[in-house]
Amino acid sequence: MAKLITHPNMASPDDFYADLIAAHEGKSDAESEAFNARLILVLANHIGDQAVLKEALVASQ
């Protein structure tokens, strides 16, 4: 069974953060919230493991 990775695991986290901020440029608050919801669902689908997703939900509280 897979486990949630909580240690740093990205080659360029600052680059991803910059891309994420850029993806929100020009969006209203509602559009940004909808974008975030879609992004979460796309990434959850990529992960695909219900146990890992539940760990992420708990870890994000």
Number of C-alpha atoms within 10 A of each C-alpha: 5 9 11 14 10 8 6 7 8 9 8 8 11 10 11 12 11 10 11 12 10 10 13 15 9 9 12 10 10 9 12 15 13 13 15 15 11 12 12 12 12 12 11 15 12 9 13 11 14 12 13 17 17 12 13 16 10 9 10 7 5
